[in-house]
Amino acid sequence: MKISFLNQQKKYKVTAALKALIRQAAETSLSYMGFDRETEISVVLTDNEEIRVLNAMHRGIDRATDVLSFPMFEYDENGEIVEDFADEDETEPLCLGDIVISLERAAEQAEEYGHSFEREVGFLTVHSMLHLLGYDHMTPEEETEMFSYQEKILEEMGLCR
């Protein structure tokens, strides 16, 4: 898996360990969901103000959030990518999309929920990866399915509550 990291904040140190955690969460998500194609994502690490701007611009919600996901593909009701890849070079990684995480909000939520900053960043990465793979939580049924996957993936990583 290829991950491009971009740090756009100065409030929290982005260490090799933090990047490794994000990579592990992304790779474990793909493995757990049976997605075995070589992939590529970008991860932007930001603060509350910047993610608020992005949230307002892309979702029309003018407030900070913890994570935003920008999938490259649309999926059908069976979870299959809608686009036709007949002409695509399958030796190249498939770009799944972009993840934007507010490290500031992650720290706030870790304190609020009484668990580690690492657990929260891992959770946000897994949550976003599932969005990149076409999962959502707009209906109670979708929420139950997606959140069940999240918990199982985090458990596999040893990041339980």
Beta strands, then each sheet from edge to edge (+ up, - down):
strand 1: 2-7
strand 2: 39-46
strand 3: 67-71
strand 4: 94-102
sheet 1: 1+ 2+ 4+ 3-
end
